[in-house]
């Protein structure tokens, strides 16, 4: 599985962005799809994830109520909708796909939120 995240950019606080993650290879329907982020000088942290097919989602407390995830199995894409962005959301965002012990990572996309 090869993943590529896109959709990052510069946005003012309170704004919105939608990140996309496109996968090449097997369909993503069987994979748990997660989003992580890494801010400058900090460790990578979990943002949110969506389970296989059933679509159950869970999010880090820091983004709960502001971010949501959706997936389109037909196009093999996963989205991270980010609303109410805050300067502390500034980071490189990564998508990952997990199946059992296998985890695949894509290249990240930079999100910068100005105050």
C-alpha positions as CSV (number, residue, x, y, z in Angstrom):
1,X,0.0,0.0,0.0
2,X,1.3,3.4,-1.0
3,X,-0.3,6.4,0.6
4,X,-0.1,10.1,-0.3
5,X,-1.6,12.9,1.8
6,X,-2.5,16.2,0.4
7,X,-4.6,19.3,1.0
8,X,-2.4,21.1,3.5
9,X,-1.8,24.8,3.4
10,X,-2.0,28.0,5.3
11,X,-5.2,28.9,7.0
12,X,-6.3,31.5,9.6
13,X,-7.4,30.4,13.0
14,X,-11.0,29.4,12.9
15,X,-10.8,28.2,9.4
16,X,-11.2,24.8,7.8
17,X,-9.2,22.5,5.7
18,X,-9.8,19.1,4.2
19,X,-6.9,16.7,3.9
20,X,-7.0,13.8,1.5
21,X,-5.2,10.5,1.5
22,X,-5.1,8.5,-1.6
23,X,-3.9,4.9,-1.7
24,X,-2.5,2.8,-4.5
25,X,-2.6,-0.9,-4.2
26,X,-5.2,-3.0,-2.3
27,X,-8.5,-1.4,-1.5
28,X,-8.6,0.3,1.9
29,X,-11.9,-1.3,3.0
30,X,-10.1,-3.8,5.2
31,X,-7.7,-1.3,6.7
32,X,-8.0,0.8,9.8
33,X,-7.2,4.3,8.6
34,X,-5.5,6.8,10.9
35,X,-4.3,10.3,10.8
36,X,-1.3,11.5,12.8
37,X,0.5,14.8,13.0
38,X,3.9,16.0,14.1
39,X,4.5,19.6,15.1
40,X,8.0,21.1,15.0
41,X,10.1,19.8,17.9
42,X,7.4,17.4,19.0
43,X,6.7,13.7,18.7
44,X,4.2,12.4,16.2
45,X,0.8,12.1,17.8
46,X,-2.5,10.4,17.0
47,X,-5.2,12.6,15.6
48,X,-8.0,10.3,14.6
49,X,-8.9,7.0,13.0
50,X,-11.7,5.2,11.3
51,X,-12.3,1.5,11.5
52,X,-12.8,-0.9,8.7
53,X,-16.0,-0.8,6.8
54,X,-18.1,-0.1,9.8
55,X,-16.8,3.4,10.0
56,X,-16.5,3.7,13.7
57,X,-14.3,6.8,14.4
58,X,-12.3,7.9,17.4
59,X,-10.3,11.1,17.9
60,X,-7.7,12.6,20.2
61,X,-9.3,14.8,22.8
62,X,-7.5,17.9,21.4
63,X,-9.5,17.6,18.1
64,X,-12.7,16.0,19.2
65,X,-15.7,17.9,18.0
66,X,-13.7,19.8,15.4
67,X,-12.3,17.1,13.2
68,X,-14.0,14.3,11.4
69,X,-12.9,11.5,9.1
70,X,-14.6,9.9,6.1
71,X,-13.6,7.3,3.6
72,X,-14.6,6.4,0.1
73,X,-13.9,2.8,-0.7
74,X,-14.8,3.3,-4.4
75,X,-12.0,5.8,-4.9
76,X,-9.7,4.4,-2.2
77,X,-9.5,7.7,-0.5
78,X,-9.8,8.9,3.1
79,X,-10.4,12.4,4.2
80,X,-9.7,14.4,7.4
81,X,-12.1,17.4,7.7
82,X,-10.7,20.0,10.1
83,X,-12.9,22.8,11.3
84,X,-12.2,25.4,13.9
85,X,-8.5,25.2,13.3
86,X,-6.2,26.6,16.0
87,X,-2.5,27.6,15.8
88,X,-1.7,24.6,17.9
89,X,-3.0,22.4,15.1
90,X,0.0,23.5,13.0
91,X,1.9,20.3,12.0
92,X,2.7,17.9,9.3
93,X,-0.2,15.5,8.9
94,X,0.2,11.9,7.9
95,X,-2.2,9.2,7.0
96,X,-1.6,5.6,7.8
97,X,-3.2,2.3,6.9
98,X,-3.2,-0.6,9.3
99,X,-4.1,-4.3,8.8
100,X,-3.2,-6.6,11.7
101,X,0.5,-6.0,12.3
102,X,1.1,-4.2,9.1
103,X,1.2,-0.5,9.1
104,X,1.8,1.7,6.1
105,X,2.7,5.4,6.1
106,X,2.4,8.1,3.5
107,X,4.3,11.3,3.1
108,X,2.8,14.1,5.1
109,X,1.2,17.4,4.2
110,X,1.9,20.6,6.1
111,X,-0.9,22.5,7.8
112,X,-0.1,25.9,9.1
113,X,-2.6,27.8,11.2
114,X,-2.0,31.5,11.7
115,X,-3.3,33.4,14.7
